[in-house]
Amino acid sequence: MHDIARVAGCSQTTVSIVLNRNDSVKISDETKARVLDAAKTLGYSVPIQNTKPSSKDQRSPILDNAIAFVVDDLASSPEMVNAFSGVKQAIRETGNLVLLAETQNDPAVEPSTLQFFLDQKVVGIIYATVFTRRVVVPEILRQSNTPVLLLNCFSDDLSFPAVIPGEIAGGHSATNALIRAGHERIATITGEPFMECAAGRTTGYRNALASADIPFDEDLVVEGNWLPSAGYAATRDLMRLPNPPTGIFCQNDRMAIGCYEALKELGLAIPEDVSVIGFDDDETARHLSPPLTSMILPTRAMGRWVIEQLFHGPTGDQRHPLVKLECELVERDSITKPKSRG
């Protein structure tokens, strides 16, 4: 899937969704075609899933002190690893176990995985997604009396406790960090636009510009795909503009890596010539040269939040307000005031 993502120019998560024919996520026909063409070119074949239901007589012993953490994709990015770490930290003193399962967006694997945990009489199920999105909660969970908590996703009817990052506020804060330094010509390199996080961060970017009375310029918004190569290509395009930006908001740190490479190839210094800010605060951010200013994605805090809700939150049938945790700014050395262009 990593190779297909590289050839198709999209994220590994998108490849997983397309190849597993998961229709719960709206992906453009053009993107689907690119993924399928890349898969065909690389000789990839989708494995046949064994969907034979398990016999009720083959149940494993009941684990009535366990919590299930079910996520669509764990390996393609560190965000869900951090969320799982937050869950483990929060239950350390409760005496409970936490069991982890990855479904890879497979519509055949997910229901059998959930049924397995329900058969185990788990204390609760944390239903998580690797990128922030609206989900249709599986009917098997709606019909169960087992507490269900949504992490990094939410349902339209708000029938389950749910926590996501405050993406709009985060995008606003990231853009405002450049505005406070004196920048007015500010670009953003977005993620894949069908993702809630990309849409939210872009909305925050536009809101910050509007609040500062800085006109929006669509030429300064370039679509990326979360990968360093996209940050590199987008930065090259931006710096070819007749009036290039003095500040660039990369909507994740991996695209900021590519942005750094492009600027350095062009002989431009960071931040003296162009200031850069990222998002997610990956481990790599502090090791770039100069260290990258970034926004913390609160995945560990989200993991702790769902455990707090499981043991101490309200019970009963009711609507639950969607909780959005703050993305905090981590200031390093990649932002300074713009050079005069007079």
PyMOL commands that set and color helices and strands:
alter all, ss='L'
color gray80, all
select helices_A, chain A and resi 2-8+12-19+29-41+56-58+79-91+109-119+139-142+167-180+196-211+218-220+228-239+253-265+283-287+299-312
alter helices_A, ss='H'
color red, helices_A
select strands_A, chain A and resi 66-71+97-102+124-134+148-154+162-165+186-190+221-223+247-250+275-277+294-295+323-325+329-330
alter strands_A, ss='S'
color yellow, strands_A
deselect
rebuild
show_as cartoon
